[in-house]
Amino acid sequence: MYEGGKAITIEKEMKEYNLQVLGLSETRWIKAGQTRLQSGELILYSGHMAENAHHTEGEGFMLSREAQKTLVNWEPISSKIITAQFKTKHRRIKLRIIQVMPRIL
């Protein structure tokens, strides 16, 4: 996602498959934060925290407009782990999604 245009390509795929939440691996963005695409999708991301770090890791989520309405909170744990919590139709139940960088052996 560090390369220009990747977010737009992923957003199109997300809409094509009618996904509300999409986990992203190897976003390669520095620090943690969020960015909104022109189409309305929200990207939450967690990367290296050092300013001079290489663009080598990072995890994230892409959320549709509908999913954004149910987002309770999110936490960038590290450049390899990010979590997001969502409300469900059952008011006492919350859904937590954890995106983890896959480990290649």
C-alpha positions as CSV (number, residue, x, y, z in Angstrom):
1,M,0.0,0.0,0.0
2,Y,3.0,2.2,0.2
3,E,3.0,2.6,-3.6
4,G,0.7,5.1,-5.1
5,G,-2.7,3.8,-6.3
6,K,-2.7,0.6,-4.3
7,A,-5.4,1.8,-1.9
8,I,-7.7,2.6,-4.7
9,T,-7.2,-0.8,-6.3
10,I,-7.8,-2.6,-3.0
11,E,-10.9,-0.4,-2.4
12,K,-12.3,-1.5,-5.8
13,E,-11.7,-5.2,-4.9
14,M,-13.4,-4.7,-1.5
15,K,-16.5,-3.3,-3.2
16,E,-16.5,-6.0,-5.9
17,Y,-16.7,-8.7,-3.2
18,N,-19.1,-6.7,-1.0
19,L,-16.8,-6.7,2.0
20,Q,-17.3,-4.4,5.0
21,V,-14.0,-4.9,6.8
22,L,-10.8,-6.0,5.0
23,G,-7.6,-6.9,6.8
24,L,-4.4,-5.5,5.2
25,S,-0.9,-7.0,5.5
26,E,2.3,-5.3,4.7
27,T,0.9,-1.8,4.4
28,R,4.4,-0.5,4.7
29,W,3.3,2.8,6.2
30,I,5.3,4.5,9.0
31,K,3.7,5.2,12.4
32,A,0.0,4.5,13.2
33,G,-3.0,6.5,12.1
34,Q,-5.9,6.6,9.8
35,T,-6.7,8.0,6.4
36,R,-9.9,8.4,4.5
37,L,-10.2,7.6,0.8
38,Q,-12.1,9.9,-1.5
39,S,-14.7,7.2,-1.9
40,G,-15.4,7.2,1.9
41,E,-13.6,4.1,3.0
42,L,-11.4,4.5,6.1
43,I,-8.0,2.9,6.4
44,L,-6.6,2.2,9.9
45,Y,-2.9,1.3,10.0
46,S,-0.1,0.4,12.3
47,G,3.6,0.5,11.1
48,H,7.1,1.1,12.5
49,M,7.0,3.8,15.1
50,A,10.5,5.3,14.4
51,E,10.6,8.3,12.0
52,N,13.6,6.9,10.0
53,A,12.3,3.3,9.8
54,H,12.2,1.5,6.5
55,H,8.8,0.9,4.8
56,T,9.0,-2.9,5.4
57,E,6.1,-3.8,7.7
58,G,2.6,-2.7,8.8
59,E,-0.9,-4.0,9.3
60,G,-4.2,-2.4,8.8
61,F,-7.9,-2.5,8.1
62,M,-10.0,-1.0,5.4
63,L,-13.5,-0.2,6.6
64,S,-16.6,0.5,4.5
65,R,-18.9,3.4,5.5
66,E,-21.2,0.9,7.1
67,A,-18.4,-0.6,9.2
68,Q,-17.2,2.8,10.3
69,K,-20.6,3.4,11.9
70,T,-20.1,0.3,14.2
71,L,-16.4,0.9,15.0
72,V,-16.0,1.2,18.8
73,N,-12.2,1.6,19.0
74,W,-9.0,0.4,17.4
75,E,-5.5,-0.1,18.7
76,P,-2.2,-0.2,16.9
77,I,-0.3,-2.8,19.0
78,S,2.9,-2.8,16.9
79,S,4.0,-2.8,13.2
80,K,2.9,-6.5,13.1
81,I,-0.4,-6.4,15.1
82,I,-3.5,-4.1,15.0
83,T,-7.0,-4.7,16.5
84,A,-10.4,-3.2,16.0
85,Q,-13.6,-3.6,18.0
86,F,-17.1,-3.3,16.5
87,K,-20.7,-3.1,17.9
88,T,-23.0,-5.9,16.8
89,K,-26.8,-6.1,16.6
90,H,-26.7,-7.7,20.0
91,R,-25.9,-4.8,22.3
92,R,-23.9,-6.8,24.8
93,I,-21.7,-8.5,22.2
94,K,-18.8,-6.7,20.6
95,L,-16.7,-8.2,17.8
96,R,-12.9,-7.8,18.0
97,I,-10.8,-8.4,14.9
98,I,-7.1,-8.9,15.2
99,Q,-4.9,-8.5,12.1
100,V,-1.5,-10.1,12.5
101,M,1.5,-10.2,10.1
102,P,1.8,-13.7,8.8
103,R,5.0,-15.4,9.8
104,I,6.9,-17.3,7.0
105,L,8.9,-20.2,8.3
